[in-house]
Structures are given as structure tokens and as C-alpha cells.
Amino acid sequence: MASLSLPKHHFPSVLPTQTPRHNPSSKTLPIVSSSSHSQFYGLKLSNSSSLPIPSSSSSSSSGKMFIFAAKVDKGKVPPAFTLKDQDGKTVSLSKFKGKPVVLYFYPADETPGCTKQACAFRDSYEKFKKAGAQVVGISGDDPSSHKAFAKKYKLPYTLLSDDGNKVRKEWGVPSDLFGTLPGRQTYVLDKNGVVQLIYNNQFQPEKHIDETLKFLQSL
């Protein structure tokens, strides 16, 4: 039986092979990783190995936003609150109306700076009384912690428990160290409940006493 033999043909590649050309003027752009990013004025940047950049706001790992811009300003009436003191009694801000009040927010009981500040207020307490002012400390510690703290250092003034730091957030007390540490801020309210002085100094707690006394004595 006869067989049919077809001639062999060479079919060229449809797409010609090209050698990539190197352009010395071109630059390779980095690819931004989505695995970790910090926030900088609303822009998300790749930054896995450095501290977050401070901005008007910062996001925590839980996704919650912490606003650093102060909400309570001089000449304004701050938001009202009702909290428990070291004896578990309910205390409202309105209780202090009619006399000046020195209200200081501090990070936590029994920390070195906060203990120094608390004892400095204690040592100058009679001077505050002479100026007609009440002294009130506020932190996120519970009433039992405040009670032990006040007893240990013989603190003669009120300590209030700001559960969940709700009042701190409502007043806009700024945080320190890129938002990792609750801020140390003191407010002086006049007898009408209007803010007349705001003082912030995280690392020199005794300065809060000096500045507030100086202001009260100038009234």
C-alpha cells in the first residue's frame, strides 16, 4: 500500500523574542506591603520596624481611634461627669461649683511620677485650701486601688475612678509617647465651672502643683 509523505515545514514563533533593554534613567519603585502599615496624616505607609509617626490621630491595634486634639479649652465649660471616689461614693463635677477646683488627670496609681505628684499635692494641700480650692485626682484605676493609694500616702483629697477612661476621652486629655501612655494634665476651674488654666507636663509632675498654686494665688 502506497504511503503519502508530506514535506516538513518550520513554523516561526507568533511573538518574536525580544531582549529587554536596560534604561539607566529608570528607577524601580518599591512595592508597599499591606501586611503592616502606620498612619501618617491619613496616608497608610509601609513601616513594620519603626514607631508610629505622631499625627492628629492614631489607630491602635484594635482599630479604635484615639484623638489627641484637646476638646476642653480655656474659657469653656467642660463636659459634666459623675464618677465614684475612693470610698465608692458617687461624685459629680457639679458638686464643686461655687469654688475653684484643681482637677488633675494622671496615668495610674503607684507609678513613680504619679506618686510624686500625688504627694506634692498632699504636701501643698493646706495652701490649696487657703486659696479656697478643692483638689481632685482622676485616673482609670478602680475605687479599691484609689483607696489603697490614698491610705498608703495619706492623701487628704478626692480621687475619682474614670472607668474605661471615658471622661479622659470626653475632655480630650492628650496622651504621651505616641499614644501609649495616658497623659498628665491639670485643669483649674473657677467657681462658675469655667476652665481658667490648662497645664500639661508628663515628666515633671511636681510642676503641676507649682503652676496651679501660682495661678490660684494670683486671682
Residue, then its C-alpha position, 0 to 999 in steps of 0.5 A: m500500500a502506497s504511503l503519502s509523505l508530506p514535506k516538513h515545514h518550520f513554523p516561526s514563533v507568533l511573538p518574536t523574542q525580544t531582549p529587554r533593554h536596560n534604561p539607566s534613567s529608570k528607577t524601580l519603585p518599591i512595592v508597599s506591603s499591606s501586611s503592616h502599615s502606620q498612619f501618617y496624616g491619613l496616608k497608610l505607609s509601609n513601616s513594620s520596624s519603626l514607631p508610629i509617626p505622631s499625627s492628629s490621630s492614631s489607630s491602635s491595634s484594635g482599630k479604635m481611634f484615639i484623638f489627641a486634639a484637646k476638646v476642653d479649652k480655656g474659657k469653656v465649660p467642660p463636659a459634666f461627669t459623675l464618677k465614684d471616689q475612693d470610698g465608692k461614693t458617687v461624685s459629680l463635677s457639679k458638686f464643686k461649683g461655687k469654688p475653684v477646683v484643681l482637677y488633675f488627670y494622671p496615668a495610674d496609681e503607684t507609678p513613680g511620677c504619679t506618686k510624686q505628684a500625688c504627694a506634692f499635692r498632699d504636701s501643698y494641700e493646706k495652701f490649696k485650701k487657703a486659696g479656697a480650692q478643692v483638689v481632685g485626682i482622676s485616673g482609670d484605676d478602680p475605687s479599691s486601688h484609689k483607696a489603697f493609694a490614698k491610705k498608703y500616702k495619706l492623701p487628704y483629697t478626692l480621687l475619682s475612678d474614670d472607668g474605661n477612661k471615658v471622661r479622659k476621652e470626653w475632655g480630650v486629655p492628650s496622651d504621651l509617647f505616641g499614644t501609649l501612655p495616658g497623659r498628665q494634665t491639670y485643669v483649674l476651674d473657677k467657681n462658675g465651672v469655667v476652665q481658667l488654666i490648662y497645664n500639661n507636663q508628663f515628666q515633671p509632675e511636681k510642676h503641676i502643683d507649682e503652676t496651679l498654686k501660682f495661678l490660684q494665688s494670683l486671682 
